[in-house]
Amino acid sequence: MTITVYGSKISTYTLRVLVTLSELDVRDYKWAPVNMAAPVKEHHSHEFKSNLQPFGQVPVMHDDDCDLTLFESRAIARYLAEKFHSQGTPLLGTTPREKALVNQWIEVESQNFNKPVGQILLHTVFSKNYGITGSPEVVEENLEKLEKVLDVYEAHLARSKYLAGDFFSLADLHHLPATNLLIDVAKKGHVFESRPHVSSWWKSISSRPAFRDCLAFQKSPGP
Ligand SMILES: N[C@@H](CCC(=O)N[C@@H](CS)C(=O)NCC(=O)O)C(=O)O
């Protein structure tokens, strides 16, 4: 069995896949770093787009077992959680009710949370990578949007330990890499800290060994 992950250590979407593998205790995968730096931009090459990801983005996963090449980090994470459901942390819920709530909060992360967070990161941490001038107005506007989303999280997390219930799931995991960057690098931690239930949820999910291992891998030498 060989799982190959094509990605970059600076990509939060790639990290989402690596954290999933780590939670599932899958250690024997192959890491295939993609050089995203200008002028190389390997992800924009004809070869990368025709063989791996037609939109020229990372991450991509290949599974030798069934000759599957898959892109979109959330789809990859779900595939891995289903394939390795009998090992590591169960990430998808067990009953139909639990699975439905996991799916609901995965959608919330993607549709409500990730949009303002993506804009804030683009206009702070990643502006140079994308060749744009970061706009403080866009950051402010999206921080306001994010605060409204976090108000909903705060009310929900007052009643629920994790997003989908009393168990850690893919819905929580999906928040890890981008939120970490937002707090540690973009220095926007106050929007989490000022909401006590969001804050303790964040402390609990970000201190999980699987995520700490991935951050250590991200900081390790080499691409
Ligand atoms: N929805 C995609 C987004 C992937 C994505 O935006 N990847 C970024 C790196 S974090 C990328 O490859 N950017 C290069 C580009 O868009 O040119 C996913 O979840 O995998």
The ligand as a MOL file (V3000), in Angstrom:
LIG
                    3D

  0  0  0     0  0            999 V3000
M  V30 BEGIN CTAB
M  V30 COUNTS 20 19 0 0 0
M  V30 BEGIN ATOM
M  V30 1 N -10.0240 23.8440 -2.3680 0
M  V30 2 C -8.6560 23.4120 -2.5410 0
M  V30 3 C -7.7780 24.6270 -2.3860 0
M  V30 4 C -6.3180 24.3130 -2.6090 0
M  V30 5 C -5.4670 25.5740 -2.6060 0
M  V30 6 O -5.9550 26.7190 -2.6790 0
M  V30 7 N -4.1520 25.3620 -2.5280 0
M  V30 8 C -3.2310 26.4620 -2.5640 0
M  V30 9 C -2.1200 26.2480 -1.5630 0
M  V30 10 S -2.6910 26.3500 0.0960 0
M  V30 11 C -2.5840 26.4830 -3.9260 0
M  V30 12 O -2.2210 25.4550 -4.4580 0
M  V30 13 N -2.4240 27.6700 -4.4760 0
M  V30 14 C -1.7450 27.8470 -5.7020 0
M  V30 15 C -2.5620 28.5560 -6.7050 0
M  V30 16 O -3.7920 28.6510 -6.5280 0
M  V30 17 O -1.9540 29.0010 -7.6830 0
M  V30 18 C -8.3340 22.3180 -1.5190 0
M  V30 19 O -9.0180 22.2560 -0.4830 0
M  V30 20 O -7.4540 21.4740 -1.7690 0
M  V30 END ATOM
M  V30 BEGIN BOND
M  V30 1 1 1 2
M  V30 2 1 2 3
M  V30 3 1 2 18
M  V30 4 1 3 4
M  V30 5 1 4 5
M  V30 6 2 5 6
M  V30 7 1 5 7
M  V30 8 1 7 8
M  V30 9 1 8 9
M  V30 10 1 8 11
M  V30 11 1 9 10
M  V30 12 2 11 12
M  V30 13 1 11 13
M  V30 14 1 13 14
M  V30 15 1 14 15
M  V30 16 2 15 16
M  V30 17 1 15 17
M  V30 18 2 18 19
M  V30 19 1 18 20
M  V30 END BOND
M  V30 END CTAB
M  END
